[in-house]
Amino acid sequence: MAEAGDDASGTAEPGDSPQHGPAPDRGKKAKTPRAIRPPSLADALIPLICLAILIAGSLALFGLDALDGPIQVALILCVMITALIALKNGHSWSRVEHAGQTALSSLTSAIFILLAVGALIGTWNLSGTIPTLVYYGIQVLSASWYYAACALICGIIALCIGSSWTTAATIGVGMVGIAGMLGVSTAITAGAVISGAYLGDKLSPLSETSILTAQMVKVDIYKHIRAQAWTSIPAFAIAFVALLVIGFAGAPAVHAPLSEEVELASLNGIYWITPLNLLPLLLLIVLSMRKVPAQLALMTSAVFAGILGAFTQPSVMHDFVTGSGQGPVLGSIKGIWLAMANGFRIDTPFADINRLLSRGGMESMLLTILLIIGAVTLGAMLEEFGLISRILNPVIAAAKSRGALYLTVFGTGLGLNLVAGDQYIALVLPARIFRMEFEQRGLAPTNLSRLAADSGTVTSPLVPWNSCGAFMSAVLGVATPLYLPFAIFNYASPILSVLYGVTGFRIEKLPEAATDAATAADADPPV
């Protein structure tokens, strides 16, 4: 340890006084650190107003194409505006950089998942996995109950593997492909896929968002899931019945479907359709159930699908790398590599088949990654420099009744999904901010865990620039505003959760002793 009078390195400089430290430099004026000022309400509102204006402007100018670059620019500009406000309030540029670096480090997992999903879609199309799902699905599923079946199937798969993203990127892609072949709405299908995927994600003990929510509010994961079931199951029942009605009422077809015989013959003519092609899907399910990290499970399935395709689909592989001038071994390696990097491409006389199969690759995820980087960095900086708490603290104080408190938590989760652009921020912050408030009011933590999940996790895919909304739009090939009205589970669940808070239905109370302890812990210490 450095002695008094030493400098930071532990050695005294010439001219230092052992009693009083370094002598002042007479030739230079000593620098005093800038005082950090708390943000004003205007400071907190300016980035949000700018974000609303820029996003509205990009949508007005570019329409749904705004996700292909303009919204990314809007988010980065808002990050710069937030940085200027932090500098104005006395924070150093190094502190601003550190906040950005923290945001980027939190995205490492999501970025690798996105890249792995891009690679997986490319090789699953190359190997015939997705075409086989479509081939069998056309024979089994009927247009009249197709949407409800999509939601149910995706819900079961997501419950087994614990991931809405993986479910949408695998089974969901096949479902949207089948919809295109049957002539039913891809937008309604995407909404049904997302409804099922998020049901399974919420109720699965393997789901990382469910585990995180339970940890944040300090409840057992299975108690958290039981609490969630009271809103998730009724919300899914509402979505299921609504999708059945839409299907039987005959939602308008997006185009005249090809005849089933033509579709099946064309797919069977291009690929060797065999249950062997579903092995990559089976491998992914097994790895997910064994709790292998999502990035590793997805990439392992992608590589395995590519290798399998080299043996089961040699003609597809040959056509994909036509003109390479290489033998079958090197040609197959090149084909797998290209499918993972740039996606799979095919040219047939059928536009629907070309649109379904010519997809994927890590390259296809780059705009989505840029969108997520901008959104999460903005959210992290708003939190780091106290701009979010400046808005929320008065709102919390004004929420006197239980119903008002529930509405405040829901508004916070949804608002953070809109502003911060990431479901983890929208999930973690409300759980952290409102935990003591729920305890002081005698409400069990399972109430907050259910409400936080319903508000933060479930609404995230409904926002185009949110990481989940961008991901779902990218992998399903349907713009977020198009599928939003049909992701019925994703707004039925939070509505039920808030209604429970207002009416008192299924609200768990803390024992009086726990409430008294929480109140005592929050009270001022005696003088």
C-alpha positions in Angstrom: 0.0 0.0 0.0 1.3 3.5 -0.8 2.3 5.6 2.1 0.9 9.1 2.7 2.7 11.6 0.5 3.5 9.0 -2.3 2.0 9.4 -5.8 -0.2 6.8 -7.4 2.8 4.5 -8.2 4.0 4.5 -4.6 7.1 6.7 -5.1 7.4 10.3 -4.0 8.2 12.9 -6.7 10.9 15.5 -6.1 9.5 18.5 -4.2 6.8 16.5 -2.6 6.1 17.1 1.1 5.7 14.0 3.2 3.0 15.8 5.2 1.1 17.6 2.5 1.7 15.6 -0.7 2.9 16.9 -4.0 3.8 20.6 -4.1 1.5 22.6 -6.5 2.8 23.3 -10.0 3.2 27.1 -9.9 3.2 27.3 -13.7 -0.1 25.5 -14.3 -3.6 26.0 -13.0 -4.8 22.9 -11.2 -7.7 21.2 -13.0 -10.8 20.6 -11.0 -13.1 17.7 -11.9 -16.4 18.7 -13.5 -19.4 18.3 -11.2 -21.9 15.7 -12.4 -25.4 17.2 -12.6 -28.5 15.0 -12.3 -30.5 15.0 -15.5 -33.5 17.3 -15.9 -36.8 16.1 -17.2 -36.0 17.8 -20.5 -32.7 15.8 -20.7 -34.7 12.6 -20.2 -37.3 13.4 -22.8 -35.2 14.8 -25.6 -33.7 11.4 -26.7 -37.2 9.8 -26.6 -38.8 12.7 -28.6 -36.0 12.5 -31.2 -36.4 8.8 -31.5 -40.1 9.1 -32.1 -39.6 11.8 -34.7 -36.8 10.0 -36.5 -38.5 6.6 -36.6 -41.8 8.1 -37.7 -39.9 10.0 -40.4 -38.1 6.9 -41.6 -41.4 5.0 -41.8 -43.1 7.8 -43.6 -40.3 8.1 -46.2 -39.4 4.5 -46.7 -42.4 2.5 -45.5 -41.6 -1.1 -44.5 -38.2 -0.7 -46.2 -37.2 1.5 -43.2 -35.8 -1.6 -41.5 -33.3 -2.0 -44.3 -31.1 0.8 -43.0 -33.1 4.1 -42.2 -34.2 3.0 -38.7 -30.7 1.9 -37.9 -29.5 5.4 -38.8 -32.2 6.9 -36.6 -31.1 4.8 -33.6 -27.4 5.7 -34.0 -28.3 9.4 -34.2 -30.3 9.1 -31.0 -27.3 7.4 -29.4 -25.2 10.4 -30.3 -27.9 12.8 -28.9 -27.9 10.9 -25.6 -24.1 11.1 -25.5 -24.2 14.9 -25.9 -26.7 15.1 -23.1 -24.3 13.0 -20.9 -21.4 15.3 -21.7 -23.5 18.4 -21.0 -24.3 17.0 -17.5 -20.6 16.6 -16.7 -19.9 13.0 -17.6 -16.6 12.3 -19.4 -16.3 10.9 -22.9 -14.6 7.8 -21.4 -17.7 7.2 -19.3 -19.8 7.5 -22.5 -17.6 5.0 -24.3 -17.7 2.6 -21.3 -21.5 2.7 -21.4 -21.4 1.8 -25.1 -18.9 -1.0 -24.5 -21.0 -2.4 -21.8 -24.0 -2.5 -24.1 -22.0 -4.2 -26.9 -20.6 -6.8 -24.5 -24.1 -7.7 -23.4 -25.0 -8.4 -27.1 -22.3 -11.0 -27.7 -24.7 -14.0 -27.1 -27.5 -12.5 -29.3 -25.1 -11.7 -32.2 -23.7 -15.2 -32.3 -27.3 -16.7 -32.1 -28.3 -14.5 -35.1 -25.2 -15.5 -37.1 -25.8 -19.2 -36.3 -29.5 -18.9 -37.3 -28.5 -17.4 -40.6 -26.1 -20.3 -41.2 -28.7 -22.8 -40.1 -31.4 -21.5 -42.5 -28.9 -21.6 -45.4 -27.8 -25.2 -44.8 -31.3 -26.5 -43.9 -32.5 -25.3 -47.3 -29.4 -26.9 -48.9 -29.9 -30.2 -47.2 -33.6 -30.4 -47.8 -34.7 -30.1 -44.1 -37.0 -27.1 -44.7 -38.3 -28.5 -48.0 -39.1 -31.8 -46.3 -41.0 -30.0 -43.5 -43.0 -28.2 -46.2 -43.6 -31.3 -48.3 -45.0 -33.3 -45.3 -46.8 -30.2 -43.9 -48.7 -29.6 -47.2 -50.1 -33.2 -47.0 -51.1 -33.0 -43.4 -52.3 -29.5 -42.7 -55.5 -27.9 -44.0 -55.9 -24.3 -44.9 -59.1 -24.0 -42.7 -57.3 -24.8 -39.4 -53.8 -24.0 -40.5 -53.2 -20.9 -38.4 -54.3 -22.6 -35.2 -52.2 -25.6 -35.9 -49.1 -23.5 -36.5 -49.6 -21.8 -33.1 -50.1 -25.2 -31.3 -47.2 -26.9 -33.0 -44.8 -24.0 -32.3 -46.0 -23.9 -28.7 -45.2 -27.5 -28.1 -41.7 -27.2 -29.8 -40.9 -24.1 -27.8 -42.0 -25.7 -24.6 -39.6 -28.6 -25.3 -36.6 -26.6 -26.2 -37.2 -23.4 -24.2 -36.5 -20.9 -27.0 -38.9 -18.7 -29.0 -36.0 -17.7 -31.4 -35.0 -21.2 -32.2 -38.6 -22.3 -32.7 -39.3 -19.4 -35.1 -36.1 -19.9 -37.0 -36.7 -23.6 -37.6 -40.3 -24.8 -37.4 -41.6 -21.2 -38.0 -39.7 -20.8 -41.2 -41.2 -24.1 -42.5 -44.7 -23.0 -41.5 -44.4 -19.7 -43.3 -43.1 -21.6 -46.3 -46.1 -23.9 -46.3 -48.4 -20.9 -46.0 -47.0 -19.5 -49.2 -47.6 -22.8 -51.0 -51.2 -23.1 -49.7 -52.0 -19.6 -50.6 -52.9 -18.6 -47.1 -51.7 -15.4 -45.4 -48.0 -15.5 -44.4 -48.6 -12.5 -42.1 -51.3 -14.4 -40.1 -49.1 -17.5 -40.1 -46.1 -15.5 -38.7 -48.4 -14.1 -36.0 -49.5 -17.6 -35.1 -45.9 -18.9 -35.1 -44.9 -16.1 -32.7 -47.9 -16.7 -30.5 -47.0 -20.3 -30.1 -43.3 -19.7 -29.7 -43.7 -17.2 -26.9 -46.2 -19.4 -25.1 -43.7 -22.2 -25.0 -40.8 -19.9 -24.1 -42.8 -18.5 -21.1 -43.8 -21.8 -19.7 -40.5 -23.8 -20.3 -38.1 -24.3 -17.4 -35.4 -24.3 -20.1 -36.1 -20.8 -21.2 -33.4 -18.3 -20.3 -35.9 -15.4 -20.0 -38.0 -17.4 -17.6 -34.9 -18.3 -15.6 -33.7 -14.7 -15.6 -37.1 -13.3 -14.5 -37.2 -15.8 -11.6 -33.7 -14.9 -10.5 -34.4 -11.1 -10.7 -37.4 -11.3 -8.3 -35.9 -14.1 -6.3 -38.5 -16.8 -6.7 -38.2 -20.5 -7.6 -38.4 -21.1 -11.3 -41.3 -23.5 -11.0 -43.3 -21.1 -8.8 -42.7 -18.5 -11.5 -43.9 -20.8 -14.2 -47.0 -21.8 -12.3 -47.8 -18.1 -11.7 -47.3 -17.4 -15.5 -49.6 -20.2 -16.4 -52.6 -18.3 -15.1 -52.2 -15.7 -17.8 -50.4 -17.6 -20.5 -52.8 -20.5 -20.9 -56.0 -18.4 -21.1 -54.2 -16.0 -23.4 -53.2 -18.8 -25.7 -56.7 -20.2 -25.6 -58.0 -16.8 -26.8 -55.4 -16.8 -29.6 -56.1 -20.4 -30.6 -59.8 -19.8 -30.9 -59.3 -16.5 -32.8 -57.0 -18.2 -35.2 -59.5 -21.0 -35.7 -62.2 -18.5 -36.5 -60.0 -16.6 -38.9 -59.1 -19.9 -40.7 -62.6 -21.2 -40.9 -64.1 -17.8 -41.8 -61.7 -17.8 -44.8 -59.0 -15.1 -44.5 -58.3 -13.7 -47.9 -55.7 -15.6 -49.8 -52.5 -13.8 -50.7 -52.5 -15.4 -54.1 -54.0 -18.4 -55.9 -52.2 -21.4 -54.5 -50.5 -23.9 -56.7 -52.2 -27.2 -56.8 -51.0 -29.6 -54.2 -49.8 -32.1 -56.8 -47.7 -29.5 -58.6 -46.1 -28.3 -55.3 -45.3 -31.8 -54.1 -44.0 -32.9 -57.5 -41.8 -29.9 -57.8 -40.3 -30.3 -54.3 -39.9 -34.0 -54.8 -38.3 -33.4 -58.2 -35.7 -31.0 -56.8 -34.9 -32.8 -53.5 -34.8 -36.4 -52.4 -37.6 -36.1 -49.8 -36.9 -38.5 -47.0 -37.3 -38.5 -43.2 -33.5 -38.5 -43.0 -33.7 -34.8 -43.9 -35.3 -34.1 -40.6 -32.2 -35.4 -38.6 -30.8 -31.8 -38.2 -34.1 -30.8 -36.6 -34.0 -33.8 -34.3 -30.4 -33.0 -33.4 -31.3 -29.5 -32.5 -34.1 -30.5 -30.3 -31.9 -33.0 -28.5 -29.1 -30.5 -27.9 -31.6 -27.9 -26.7 -33.2 -30.3 -24.2 -29.8 -31.2 -22.9 -29.2 -27.4 -22.3 -26.4 -27.0 -24.8 -25.9 -23.2 -25.3 -28.1 -22.0 -28.2 -25.2 -20.8 -30.3 -23.5 -24.1 -30.2 -26.7 -26.1 -30.7 -27.7 -24.0 -33.8 -24.2 -24.0 -35.3 -23.8 -27.8 -34.8 -27.1 -28.4 -36.5 -26.2 -26.1 -39.3 -22.9 -27.9 -40.0 -24.5 -31.3 -39.6 -27.2 -30.3 -42.1 -24.6 -29.2 -44.6 -22.6 -32.5 -44.3 -25.8 -34.5 -44.5 -26.9 -32.6 -47.6 -23.7 -33.4 -49.4 -24.7 -37.1 -49.3 -28.5 -36.9 -49.6 -28.8 -34.0 -52.1 -25.8 -34.3 -54.4 -27.7 -32.8 -57.4 -28.8 -29.8 -55.4 -25.3 -29.3 -54.2 -23.9 -29.7 -57.7 -26.3 -27.1 -59.1 -25.6 -24.7 -56.2 -21.8 -24.6 -56.9 -22.0 -25.0 -60.7 -18.9 -23.7 -62.4 -16.6 -24.1 -59.5 -14.5 -26.6 -61.5 -13.9 -28.6 -58.3 -14.5 -32.3 -57.5 -17.4 -33.5 -55.4 -15.5 -33.2 -52.0 -14.2 -29.7 -52.5 -17.4 -28.7 -54.2 -19.5 -29.9 -51.3 -17.2 -28.0 -48.8 -17.6 -24.9 -50.9 -21.4 -25.3 -51.1 -21.7 -25.7 -47.3 -19.4 -22.8 -46.7 -21.4 -20.5 -49.1 -24.7 -21.6 -47.7 -23.6 -20.7 -44.2 -22.0 -17.4 -45.2 -24.2 -16.0 -48.0 -27.2 -18.2 -47.9 -28.7 -20.8 -50.3 -29.9 -19.8 -53.7 -32.1 -21.8 -56.2 -33.8 -21.0 -59.5 -37.0 -23.0 -60.4 -40.0 -22.2 -62.5 -42.0 -21.6 -59.3 -41.6 -18.2 -57.6 -43.0 -19.4 -54.3 -40.4 -22.2 -54.1 -37.6 -19.8 -55.0 -38.7 -17.3 -52.4 -38.9 -20.1 -49.7 -35.6 -21.7 -50.4 -33.3 -18.8 -51.5 -32.6 -17.5 -48.1 -30.3 -17.6 -45.1 -26.6 -17.1 -44.5 -24.8 -15.0 -41.9 -24.8 -12.2 -44.3 -28.6 -11.9 -44.2 -28.4 -11.1 -40.5 -26.1 -8.1 -40.6 -28.8 -5.4 -40.9 -30.6 -7.1 -38.0 -27.4 -7.1 -35.9 -26.9 -3.4 -36.7 -30.4 -2.6 -35.6 -30.0 -4.5 -32.3 -26.6 -2.8 -31.7 -28.2 0.7 -32.1 -31.3 -0.1 -30.0 -29.5 -1.8 -27.1 -26.7 0.8 -26.9 -29.3 3.6 -26.7 -31.2 1.7 -23.9 -28.0 1.1 -22.0 -27.0 4.8 -22.2 -30.4 6.0 -21.1 -30.1 3.7 -18.1 -26.4 4.5 -17.3 -26.9 8.3 -17.2 -30.1 8.2 -15.2 -32.5 9.3 -17.9 -34.9 6.4 -17.5 -35.1 6.7 -13.7 -35.7 10.4 -14.1 -38.9 9.6 -15.9 -39.9 6.5 -13.9 -39.5 7.7 -10.3 -42.3 10.2 -10.3 -44.5 7.7 -12.1 -43.9 5.1 -9.4 -44.7 7.6 -6.7 -48.0 8.5 -8.4 -49.2 4.8 -8.6 -51.2 4.7 -5.4 -53.5 1.7 -6.1 -52.6 -1.8 -7.0 -54.2 -1.4 -10.4 -52.2 1.7 -11.1 -49.0 -0.1 -10.0 -49.7 -2.9 -12.4 -50.4 -0.5 -15.2 -47.1 1.3 -14.4 -45.1 -1.9 -14.5 -46.7 -2.8 -17.9 -46.2 0.6 -19.3 -42.5 0.5 -18.2 -41.9 -2.9 -19.8 -43.6 -1.9 -23.1 -42.0 1.5 -23.0 -38.5 0.0 -22.6 -39.2 -2.4 -25.5 -40.0 0.7 -27.6 -37.1 2.8 -26.4 -34.3 0.5 -25.3 -35.0 -2.0 -28.0 -34.2 -5.2 -26.1 -36.3 -7.6 -24.1 -33.6 -8.1 -21.5 -33.6 -4.4 -20.6 -37.4 -4.4 -20.6 -37.4 -7.4 -18.3 -34.6 -6.7 -15.9 -35.2 -3.0 -15.2 -38.9 -3.4 -14.1 -38.0 -6.4 -12.0 -35.2 -4.5 -10.3 -37.1 -1.2 -9.9 -40.4 -2.5 -8.6 -39.3 -5.4 -6.4 -39.2 -3.4 -3.2 -42.4 -1.6 -4.1 -44.3 -4.9 -4.4 -42.9 -6.1 -1.1 -43.9 -2.9 0.7 -47.4 -3.3 -0.6 -47.6 -7.0 0.6 -47.6 -8.5 -2.9 -45.7 -11.8 -3.4 -42.8 -11.6 -5.8 -44.5 -14.1 -8.2 -47.0 -11.3 -9.0 -44.1 -9.2 -10.3 -42.3 -12.0 -12.1 -45.5 -12.8 -14.0 -46.2 -9.2 -14.8 -42.6 -8.4 -15.8 -42.6 -11.4 -18.2 -46.0 -10.5 -19.6 -44.9 -6.8 -20.1 -41.2 -7.2 -21.1 -40.8 -10.6 -22.8 -44.1 -11.0 -24.6 -44.4 -7.5 -26.1 -40.8 -7.5 -27.5 -41.5 -9.0 -30.9 -44.3 -6.4 -31.5 -41.7 -3.6 -31.9 -39.9 -3.5 -35.3 -36.7 -2.1 -34.0 -36.6 -4.3 -30.9 -34.1 -7.1 -31.0 -36.9 -9.7 -30.9 -39.1 -7.9 -33.5 -36.1 -7.5 -35.8 -35.2 -11.1 -35.4 -38.7 -12.5 -36.1 -39.1 -10.3 -39.1 -35.7 -11.3 -40.5 -36.1 -15.1 -40.1 -39.8 -15.3 -41.0 -39.5 -12.9 -43.9 -42.6 -10.9 -42.8 -42.4 -7.3 -41.7 -43.3 -6.7 -38.0 -46.3 -4.3 -38.7 -47.8 -7.0 -40.9 -47.8 -9.9 -38.4 -48.4 -7.7 -35.3 -52.3 -7.8 -35.4 -52.2 -11.6 -35.5 -49.6 -12.2 -32.7 -52.7 -12.4 -30.5 -51.1 -14.2 -27.6 -48.5 -11.4 -27.3 -51.1 -8.8 -26.4 -53.7 -11.0 -24.7 -51.2 -12.2 -22.1 -50.2 -8.7 -20.8 -53.9 -7.5 -20.9 -54.9 -10.4 -18.7 -52.0 -9.8 -16.4 -53.0 -6.1 -15.9 -56.7 -7.1 -15.4 -55.7 -9.5 -12.7 -53.9 -6.7 -10.9 -56.9 -4.4 -11.2 -59.5 -7.0 -10.1 -57.3 -8.9 -7.6 -57.8 -12.2 -9.3 -54.9 -14.7 -8.7 -53.0 -12.0 -6.7 -50.7 -13.7 -4.1 -50.2 -11.9 -0.8 -47.0 -11.9 1.3 -47.3 -13.2 4.9 -47.7 -10.2 7.3 -44.3 -10.9 8.8 -42.5 -10.6 5.5 -44.4 -7.3 4.8 -43.4 -5.9 8.1 -39.8 -6.9 7.5 -39.8 -5.2 4.1 -41.3 -2.0 5.6 -38.8 -2.0 8.4 -35.9 -2.4 6.0 -37.1 0.6 4.0 -37.7 2.8 7.0 -35.2 5.4 8.1 -32.8 4.3 10.9 -33.4 5.7 14.4 -31.4 8.8 15.3 
